Amino acid sequence: MRKTSIEQKWHQLSEEARGEAEKLPPGKQRAALERKARQLETASQINQWLSSAELKPPS
Protein backbone atom coordinates (compact mmCIF):
# COMPACT_ATOMS: atom_id res chain seq x y z
CA MET A 1 0.00 0.00 0.00
CA ARG A 2 1.37 3.40 -1.05
CA LYS A 3 1.41 6.14 1.56
CA THR A 4 -0.18 9.46 0.59
CA SER A 5 1.82 12.59 1.37
CA ILE A 6 0.19 15.39 3.29
CA GLU A 7 0.37 17.60 0.19
CA GLN A 8 -1.49 14.96 -1.83
CA LYS A 9 -4.10 14.61 0.89
CA TRP A 10 -4.62 18.37 1.09
CA HIS A 11 -4.89 18.58 -2.69
CA GLN A 12 -7.46 15.78 -2.71
CA LEU A 13 -9.50 17.47 0.03
CA SER A 14 -9.27 20.75 -1.86
CA GLU A 15 -10.63 19.15 -5.03
CA GLU A 16 -13.46 17.53 -3.05
CA ALA A 17 -14.40 20.84 -1.41
CA ARG A 18 -14.32 22.61 -4.77
CA GLY A 19 -16.50 19.92 -6.34
CA GLU A 20 -19.04 20.18 -3.51
CA ALA A 21 -19.04 23.98 -3.79
CA GLU A 22 -19.85 23.80 -7.51
CA LYS A 23 -23.01 21.84 -6.69
CA LEU A 24 -24.32 24.59 -4.39
CA PRO A 25 -26.03 27.84 -5.32
CA PRO A 26 -24.16 31.06 -4.48
CA GLY A 27 -24.28 31.74 -0.76
CA LYS A 28 -22.52 31.30 2.56
CA GLN A 29 -22.12 27.53 2.35
CA ARG A 30 -20.61 27.67 -1.15
CA ALA A 31 -18.29 30.52 -0.18
CA ALA A 32 -17.12 28.57 2.88
CA LEU A 33 -16.29 25.50 0.78
CA GLU A 34 -14.45 27.62 -1.79
CA ARG A 35 -12.47 29.28 1.02
CA LYS A 36 -11.64 25.87 2.50
CA ALA A 37 -10.41 24.69 -0.93
CA ARG A 38 -8.14 27.75 -1.29
CA GLN A 39 -6.78 27.31 2.24
CA LEU A 40 -5.95 23.66 1.60
CA GLU A 41 -4.19 24.54 -1.66
CA THR A 42 -2.20 27.28 0.08
CA ALA A 43 -1.21 24.95 2.94
CA SER A 44 -0.07 22.34 0.44
CA GLN A 45 2.02 24.87 -1.50
CA ILE A 46 3.60 26.33 1.64
CA ASN A 47 4.45 22.88 2.99
CA GLN A 48 5.95 21.89 -0.37
CA TRP A 49 7.99 25.09 -0.46
CA LEU A 50 9.24 24.66 3.12
CA SER A 51 10.37 21.11 2.44
CA SER A 52 12.07 21.91 -0.87
CA ALA A 53 15.78 21.31 -1.29
CA GLU A 54 16.25 24.85 -2.66
CA LEU A 55 15.13 26.47 0.58
CA LYS A 56 18.16 27.35 2.64
CA PRO A 57 18.30 28.91 6.09
CA PRO A 58 19.37 32.58 6.24
CA SER A 59 23.10 33.10 6.59
PDB file of N, CA, C and O in Angstrom, chain B, residues numbered from 101:
ATOM      1  N   MET B 101       0.835  -1.185   0.000  1.00  0.00           N
ATOM      2  CA  MET B 101       0.000   0.000   0.000  1.00  0.00           C
ATOM      3  C   MET B 101       0.881   1.250   0.000  1.00  0.00           C
ATOM      4  O   MET B 101       1.811   1.364   0.798  1.00  0.00           O
ATOM      5  N   ARG B 102       0.577   2.183  -0.903  1.00  0.00           N
ATOM      6  CA  ARG B 102       1.371   3.395  -1.046  1.00  0.00           C
ATOM      7  C   ARG B 102       0.858   4.463  -0.088  1.00  0.00           C
ATOM      8  O   ARG B 102      -0.346   4.698   0.014  1.00  0.00           O
ATOM      9  N   LYS B 103       1.777   5.097   0.601  1.00  0.00           N
ATOM     10  CA  LYS B 103       1.406   6.143   1.556  1.00  0.00           C
ATOM     11  C   LYS B 103       1.195   7.468   0.826  1.00  0.00           C
ATOM     12  O   LYS B 103       1.983   7.839  -0.044  1.00  0.00           O
ATOM     13  N   THR B 104       0.139   8.168   1.185  1.00  0.00           N
ATOM     14  CA  THR B 104      -0.182   9.457   0.591  1.00  0.00           C
ATOM     15  C   THR B 104       0.505  10.556   1.389  1.00  0.00           C
ATOM     16  O   THR B 104       0.427  10.586   2.617  1.00  0.00           O
ATOM     17  N   SER B 105       1.183  11.465   0.674  1.00  0.00           N
ATOM     18  CA  SER B 105       1.821  12.585   1.365  1.00  0.00           C
ATOM     19  C   SER B 105       0.752  13.569   1.833  1.00  0.00           C
ATOM     20  O   SER B 105      -0.382  13.554   1.354  1.00  0.00           O
ATOM     21  N   ILE B 106       1.132  14.407   2.761  1.00  0.00           N
ATOM     22  CA  ILE B 106       0.189  15.392   3.292  1.00  0.00           C
ATOM     23  C   ILE B 106      -0.231  16.362   2.193  1.00  0.00           C
ATOM     24  O   ILE B 106      -1.383  16.794   2.154  1.00  0.00           O
ATOM     25  N   GLU B 107       0.712  16.711   1.286  1.00  0.00           N
ATOM     26  CA  GLU B 107       0.371  17.600   0.187  1.00  0.00           C
ATOM     27  C   GLU B 107      -0.674  16.960  -0.723  1.00  0.00           C
ATOM     28  O   GLU B 107      -1.605  17.631  -1.169  1.00  0.00           O
ATOM     29  N   GLN B 108      -0.524  15.673  -0.997  1.00  0.00           N
ATOM     30  CA  GLN B 108      -1.489  14.964  -1.835  1.00  0.00           C
ATOM     31  C   GLN B 108      -2.855  14.915  -1.153  1.00  0.00           C
ATOM     32  O   GLN B 108      -3.887  15.095  -1.799  1.00  0.00           O
ATOM     33  N   LYS B 109      -2.849  14.672   0.142  1.00  0.00           N
ATOM     34  CA  LYS B 109      -4.100  14.608   0.894  1.00  0.00           C
ATOM     35  C   LYS B 109      -4.807  15.961   0.877  1.00  0.00           C
ATOM     36  O   LYS B 109      -6.016  16.034   0.663  1.00  0.00           O
ATOM     37  N   TRP B 110      -4.044  17.032   1.106  1.00  0.00           N
ATOM     38  CA  TRP B 110      -4.624  18.366   1.095  1.00  0.00           C
ATOM     39  C   TRP B 110      -5.154  18.716  -0.287  1.00  0.00           C
ATOM     40  O   TRP B 110      -6.211  19.335  -0.410  1.00  0.00           O
ATOM     41  N   HIS B 111      -4.427  18.324  -1.328  1.00  0.00           N
ATOM     42  CA  HIS B 111      -4.886  18.579  -2.694  1.00  0.00           C
ATOM     43  C   HIS B 111      -6.191  17.826  -2.956  1.00  0.00           C
ATOM     44  O   HIS B 111      -7.123  18.379  -3.540  1.00  0.00           O
ATOM     45  N   GLN B 112      -6.253  16.594  -2.533  1.00  0.00           N
ATOM     46  CA  GLN B 112      -7.458  15.783  -2.711  1.00  0.00           C
ATOM     47  C   GLN B 112      -8.643  16.409  -1.979  1.00  0.00           C
ATOM     48  O   GLN B 112      -9.737  16.509  -2.536  1.00  0.00           O
ATOM     49  N   LEU B 113      -8.430  16.825  -0.747  1.00  0.00           N
ATOM     50  CA  LEU B 113      -9.497  17.467   0.031  1.00  0.00           C
ATOM     51  C   LEU B 113      -9.929  18.785  -0.616  1.00  0.00           C
ATOM     52  O   LEU B 113     -11.111  19.131  -0.607  1.00  0.00           O
ATOM     53  N   SER B 114      -8.969  19.509  -1.171  1.00  0.00           N
ATOM     54  CA  SER B 114      -9.273  20.754  -1.858  1.00  0.00           C
ATOM     55  C   SER B 114     -10.164  20.501  -3.069  1.00  0.00           C
ATOM     56  O   SER B 114     -11.142  21.216  -3.284  1.00  0.00           O
ATOM     57  N   GLU B 115      -9.829  19.495  -3.850  1.00  0.00           N
ATOM     58  CA  GLU B 115     -10.630  19.150  -5.026  1.00  0.00           C
ATOM     59  C   GLU B 115     -12.041  18.718  -4.613  1.00  0.00           C
ATOM     60  O   GLU B 115     -13.017  19.074  -5.272  1.00  0.00           O
ATOM     61  N   GLU B 116     -12.146  17.967  -3.545  1.00  0.00           N
ATOM     62  CA  GLU B 116     -13.456  17.533  -3.052  1.00  0.00           C
ATOM     63  C   GLU B 116     -14.300  18.734  -2.612  1.00  0.00           C
ATOM     64  O   GLU B 116     -15.486  18.818  -2.932  1.00  0.00           O
ATOM     65  N   ALA B 117     -13.683  19.654  -1.883  1.00  0.00           N
ATOM     66  CA  ALA B 117     -14.401  20.840  -1.414  1.00  0.00           C
ATOM     67  C   ALA B 117     -14.848  21.686  -2.600  1.00  0.00           C
ATOM     68  O   ALA B 117     -15.967  22.198  -2.618  1.00  0.00           O
ATOM     69  N   ARG B 118     -13.976  21.831  -3.585  1.00  0.00           N
ATOM     70  CA  ARG B 118     -14.318  22.612  -4.770  1.00  0.00           C
ATOM     71  C   ARG B 118     -15.470  21.966  -5.534  1.00  0.00           C
ATOM     72  O   ARG B 118     -16.376  22.657  -6.000  1.00  0.00           O
ATOM     73  N   GLY B 119     -15.432  20.638  -5.660  1.00  0.00           N
ATOM     74  CA  GLY B 119     -16.503  19.918  -6.337  1.00  0.00           C
ATOM     75  C   GLY B 119     -17.838  20.066  -5.616  1.00  0.00           C
ATOM     76  O   GLY B 119     -18.874  20.239  -6.257  1.00  0.00           O
ATOM     77  N   GLU B 120     -17.818  19.999  -4.294  1.00  0.00           N
ATOM     78  CA  GLU B 120     -19.041  20.184  -3.511  1.00  0.00           C
ATOM     79  C   GLU B 120     -19.555  21.621  -3.650  1.00  0.00           C
ATOM     80  O   GLU B 120     -20.761  21.848  -3.739  1.00  0.00           O
ATOM     81  N   ALA B 121     -18.639  22.579  -3.667  1.00  0.00           N
ATOM     82  CA  ALA B 121     -19.039  23.981  -3.794  1.00  0.00           C
ATOM     83  C   ALA B 121     -19.732  24.231  -5.126  1.00  0.00           C
ATOM     84  O   ALA B 121     -20.698  24.992  -5.190  1.00  0.00           O
ATOM     85  N   GLU B 122     -19.252  23.600  -6.180  1.00  0.00           N
ATOM     86  CA  GLU B 122     -19.846  23.797  -7.505  1.00  0.00           C
ATOM     87  C   GLU B 122     -21.289  23.311  -7.574  1.00  0.00           C
ATOM     88  O   GLU B 122     -22.062  23.778  -8.411  1.00  0.00           O
ATOM     89  N   LYS B 123     -21.652  22.390  -6.710  1.00  0.00           N
ATOM     90  CA  LYS B 123     -23.013  21.843  -6.694  1.00  0.00           C
ATOM     91  C   LYS B 123     -23.996  22.761  -5.978  1.00  0.00           C
ATOM     92  O   LYS B 123     -25.209  22.609  -6.114  1.00  0.00           O
ATOM     93  N   LEU B 124     -23.467  23.719  -5.211  1.00  0.00           N
ATOM     94  CA  LEU B 124     -24.320  24.585  -4.395  1.00  0.00           C
ATOM     95  C   LEU B 124     -24.609  25.905  -5.099  1.00  0.00           C
ATOM     96  O   LEU B 124     -23.805  26.370  -5.907  1.00  0.00           O
ATOM     97  N   PRO B 125     -25.750  26.507  -4.798  1.00  0.00           N
ATOM     98  CA  PRO B 125     -26.026  27.845  -5.322  1.00  0.00           C
ATOM     99  C   PRO B 125     -25.152  28.863  -4.582  1.00  0.00           C
ATOM    100  O   PRO B 125     -24.678  28.586  -3.480  1.00  0.00           O
ATOM    101  N   PRO B 126     -24.941  30.024  -5.177  1.00  0.00           N
ATOM    102  CA  PRO B 126     -24.162  31.056  -4.480  1.00  0.00           C
ATOM    103  C   PRO B 126     -24.742  31.325  -3.087  1.00  0.00           C
ATOM    104  O   PRO B 126     -25.958  31.391  -2.904  1.00  0.00           O
ATOM    105  N   GLY B 127     -23.854  31.475  -2.128  1.00  0.00           N
ATOM    106  CA  GLY B 127     -24.284  31.739  -0.757  1.00  0.00           C
ATOM    107  C   GLY B 127     -23.170  31.446   0.223  1.00  0.00           C
ATOM    108  O   GLY B 127     -22.030  31.190  -0.166  1.00  0.00           O
ATOM    109  N   LYS B 128     -23.514  31.488   1.498  1.00  0.00           N
ATOM    110  CA  LYS B 128     -22.520  31.304   2.563  1.00  0.00           C
ATOM    111  C   LYS B 128     -21.865  29.926   2.531  1.00  0.00           C
ATOM    112  O   LYS B 128     -20.651  29.812   2.695  1.00  0.00           O
ATOM    113  N   GLN B 129     -22.657  28.890   2.320  1.00  0.00           N
ATOM    114  CA  GLN B 129     -22.118  27.533   2.346  1.00  0.00           C
ATOM    115  C   GLN B 129     -21.136  27.318   1.196  1.00  0.00           C
ATOM    116  O   GLN B 129     -20.075  26.723   1.384  1.00  0.00           O
ATOM    117  N   ARG B 130     -21.488  27.802   0.011  1.00  0.00           N
ATOM    118  CA  ARG B 130     -20.610  27.669  -1.150  1.00  0.00           C
ATOM    119  C   ARG B 130     -19.323  28.461  -0.927  1.00  0.00           C
ATOM    120  O   ARG B 130     -18.229  27.968  -1.202  1.00  0.00           O
ATOM    121  N   ALA B 131     -19.458  29.673  -0.436  1.00  0.00           N
ATOM    122  CA  ALA B 131     -18.291  30.515  -0.180  1.00  0.00           C
ATOM    123  C   ALA B 131     -17.360  29.862   0.846  1.00  0.00           C
ATOM    124  O   ALA B 131     -16.139  29.928   0.708  1.00  0.00           O
ATOM    125  N   ALA B 132     -17.928  29.242   1.855  1.00  0.00           N
ATOM    126  CA  ALA B 132     -17.119  28.573   2.883  1.00  0.00           C
ATOM    127  C   ALA B 132     -16.343  27.398   2.288  1.00  0.00           C
ATOM    128  O   ALA B 132     -15.176  27.193   2.621  1.00  0.00           O
ATOM    129  N   LEU B 133     -16.986  26.631   1.414  1.00  0.00           N
ATOM    130  CA  LEU B 133     -16.293  25.503   0.783  1.00  0.00           C
ATOM    131  C   LEU B 133     -15.198  25.984  -0.175  1.00  0.00           C
ATOM    132  O   LEU B 133     -14.128  25.380  -0.252  1.00  0.00           O
ATOM    133  N   GLU B 134     -15.466  27.061  -0.897  1.00  0.00           N
ATOM    134  CA  GLU B 134     -14.447  27.619  -1.792  1.00  0.00           C
ATOM    135  C   GLU B 134     -13.260  28.142  -0.995  1.00  0.00           C
ATOM    136  O   GLU B 134     -12.111  27.972  -1.404  1.00  0.00           O
ATOM    137  N   ARG B 135     -13.537  28.783   0.152  1.00  0.00           N
ATOM    138  CA  ARG B 135     -12.469  29.282   1.019  1.00  0.00           C
ATOM    139  C   ARG B 135     -11.648  28.113   1.575  1.00  0.00           C
ATOM    140  O   ARG B 135     -10.420  28.183   1.631  1.00  0.00           O
ATOM    141  N   LYS B 136     -12.326  27.051   1.979  1.00  0.00           N
ATOM    142  CA  LYS B 136     -11.637  25.865   2.496  1.00  0.00           C
ATOM    143  C   LYS B 136     -10.729  25.279   1.415  1.00  0.00           C
ATOM    144  O   LYS B 136      -9.600  24.885   1.704  1.00  0.00           O
ATOM    145  N   ALA B 137     -11.213  25.220   0.174  1.00  0.00           N
ATOM    146  CA  ALA B 137     -10.414  24.693  -0.931  1.00  0.00           C
ATOM    147  C   ALA B 137      -9.158  25.536  -1.132  1.00  0.00           C
ATOM    148  O   ALA B 137      -8.066  24.992  -1.295  1.00  0.00           O
ATOM    149  N   ARG B 138      -9.304  26.856  -1.121  1.00  0.00           N
ATOM    150  CA  ARG B 138      -8.145  27.747  -1.290  1.00  0.00           C
ATOM    151  C   ARG B 138      -7.151  27.591  -0.137  1.00  0.00           C
ATOM    152  O   ARG B 138      -5.939  27.591  -0.354  1.00  0.00           O
ATOM    153  N   GLN B 139      -7.662  27.460   1.082  1.00  0.00           N
ATOM    154  CA  GLN B 139      -6.778  27.309   2.244  1.00  0.00           C
ATOM    155  C   GLN B 139      -5.987  26.007   2.159  1.00  0.00           C
ATOM    156  O   GLN B 139      -4.798  25.980   2.474  1.00  0.00           O
ATOM    157  N   LEU B 140      -6.633  24.944   1.740  1.00  0.00           N
ATOM    158  CA  LEU B 140      -5.950  23.658   1.602  1.00  0.00           C
ATOM    159  C   LEU B 140      -4.880  23.716   0.515  1.00  0.00           C
ATOM    160  O   LEU B 140      -3.795  23.159   0.681  1.00  0.00           O
ATOM    161  N   GLU B 141      -5.180  24.387  -0.592  1.00  0.00           N
ATOM    162  CA  GLU B 141      -4.186  24.542  -1.659  1.00  0.00           C
ATOM    163  C   GLU B 141      -2.991  25.349  -1.164  1.00  0.00           C
ATOM    164  O   GLU B 141      -1.841  24.998  -1.429  1.00  0.00           O
ATOM    165  N   THR B 142      -3.268  26.425  -0.449  1.00  0.00           N
ATOM    166  CA  THR B 142      -2.198  27.275   0.079  1.00  0.00           C
ATOM    167  C   THR B 142      -1.339  26.501   1.073  1.00  0.00           C
ATOM    168  O   THR B 142      -0.112  26.587   1.027  1.00  0.00           O
ATOM    169  N   ALA B 143      -1.964  25.754   1.961  1.00  0.00           N
ATOM    170  CA  ALA B 143      -1.211  24.952   2.936  1.00  0.00           C
ATOM    171  C   ALA B 143      -0.318  23.947   2.232  1.00  0.00           C
ATOM    172  O   ALA B 143       0.831  23.749   2.626  1.00  0.00           O
ATOM    173  N   SER B 144      -0.837  23.316   1.197  1.00  0.00           N
ATOM    174  CA  SER B 144      -0.066  22.343   0.438  1.00  0.00           C
ATOM    175  C   SER B 144       1.142  23.006  -0.220  1.00  0.00           C
ATOM    176  O   SER B 144       2.250  22.471  -0.175  1.00  0.00           O
ATOM    177  N   GLN B 145       0.927  24.164  -0.827  1.00  0.00           N
ATOM    178  CA  GLN B 145       2.020  24.873  -1.498  1.00  0.00           C
ATOM    179  C   GLN B 145       3.074  25.347  -0.509  1.00  0.00           C
ATOM    180  O   GLN B 145       4.270  25.247  -0.784  1.00  0.00           O
ATOM    181  N   ILE B 146       2.646  25.861   0.631  1.00  0.00           N
ATOM    182  CA  ILE B 146       3.598  26.326   1.645  1.00  0.00           C
ATOM    183  C   ILE B 146       4.410  25.154   2.183  1.00  0.00           C
ATOM    184  O   ILE B 146       5.628  25.257   2.327  1.00  0.00           O
ATOM    185  N   ASN B 147       3.746  24.046   2.479  1.00  0.00           N
ATOM    186  CA  ASN B 147       4.451  22.883   2.990  1.00  0.00           C
ATOM    187  C   ASN B 147       5.455  22.357   1.957  1.00  0.00           C
ATOM    188  O   ASN B 147       6.569  21.967   2.310  1.00  0.00           O
ATOM    189  N   GLN B 148       5.061  22.348   0.701  1.00  0.00           N
ATOM    190  CA  GLN B 148       5.952  21.894  -0.370  1.00  0.00           C
ATOM    191  C   GLN B 148       7.163  22.825  -0.464  1.00  0.00           C
ATOM    192  O   GLN B 148       8.297  22.367  -0.605  1.00  0.00           O
ATOM    193  N   TRP B 149       6.914  24.129  -0.386  1.00  0.00           N
ATOM    194  CA  TRP B 149       7.993  25.093  -0.460  1.00  0.00           C
ATOM    195  C   TRP B 149       8.948  24.945   0.727  1.00  0.00           C
ATOM    196  O   TRP B 149      10.166  24.979   0.554  1.00  0.00           O
ATOM    197  N   LEU B 150       8.393  24.782   1.928  1.00  0.00           N
ATOM    198  CA  LEU B 150       9.238  24.656   3.119  1.00  0.00           C
ATOM    199  C   LEU B 150      10.090  23.395   3.109  1.00  0.00           C
ATOM    200  O   LEU B 150      11.175  23.374   3.689  1.00  0.00           O
ATOM    201  N   SER B 151       9.610  22.354   2.459  1.00  0.00           N
ATOM    202  CA  SER B 151      10.368  21.106   2.443  1.00  0.00           C
ATOM    203  C   SER B 151      11.224  20.954   1.188  1.00  0.00           C
ATOM    204  O   SER B 151      11.818  19.897   0.975  1.00  0.00           O
ATOM    205  N   SER B 152      11.297  21.999   0.352  1.00  0.00           N
ATOM    206  CA  SER B 152      12.075  21.907  -0.875  1.00  0.00           C
ATOM    207  C   SER B 152      13.569  21.958  -0.569  1.00  0.00           C
ATOM    208  O   SER B 152      14.003  22.537   0.427  1.00  0.00           O
ATOM    209  N   ALA B 153      14.331  21.341  -1.447  1.00  0.00           N
ATOM    210  CA  ALA B 153      15.782  21.312  -1.288  1.00  0.00           C
ATOM    211  C   ALA B 153      16.399  22.690  -1.546  1.00  0.00           C
ATOM    212  O   ALA B 153      17.481  22.987  -1.041  1.00  0.00           O
ATOM    213  N   GLU B 154      15.720  23.527  -2.325  1.00  0.00           N
ATOM    214  CA  GLU B 154      16.246  24.851  -2.659  1.00  0.00           C
ATOM    215  C   GLU B 154      16.171  25.832  -1.494  1.00  0.00           C
ATOM    216  O   GLU B 154      16.918  26.809  -1.449  1.00  0.00           O
ATOM    217  N   LEU B 155      15.275  25.569  -0.560  1.00  0.00           N
ATOM    218  CA  LEU B 155      15.126  26.468   0.578  1.00  0.00           C
ATOM    219  C   LEU B 155      16.305  26.294   1.516  1.00  0.00           C
ATOM    220  O   LEU B 155      16.585  25.195   1.994  1.00  0.00           O
ATOM    221  N   LYS B 156      16.980  27.383   1.764  1.00  0.00           N
ATOM    222  CA  LYS B 156      18.156  27.349   2.644  1.00  0.00           C
ATOM    223  C   LYS B 156      17.927  28.307   3.793  1.00  0.00           C
ATOM    224  O   LYS B 156      17.274  29.336   3.616  1.00  0.00           O
ATOM    225  N   PRO B 157      18.452  27.991   4.969  1.00  0.00           N
ATOM    226  CA  PRO B 157      18.296  28.909   6.094  1.00  0.00           C
ATOM    227  C   PRO B 157      19.072  30.215   5.834  1.00  0.00           C
ATOM    228  O   PRO B 157      20.060  30.209   5.100  1.00  0.00           O
ATOM    229  N   PRO B 158      18.635  31.314   6.426  1.00  0.00           N
ATOM    230  CA  PRO B 158      19.375  32.581   6.235  1.00  0.00           C
ATOM    231  C   PRO B 158      20.784  32.462   6.781  1.00  0.00           C
ATOM    232  O   PRO B 158      21.032  31.774   7.771  1.00  0.00           O
ATOM    233  N   SER B 159      21.708  33.151   6.107  1.00  0.00           N
ATOM    234  CA  SER B 159      23.104  33.095   6.585  1.00  0.00           C
ATOM    235  C   SER B 159      23.495  34.337   7.322  1.00  0.00           C
ATOM    236  O   SER B 159      24.630  34.448   7.786  1.00  0.00           O
TER     237      SER B 159
END
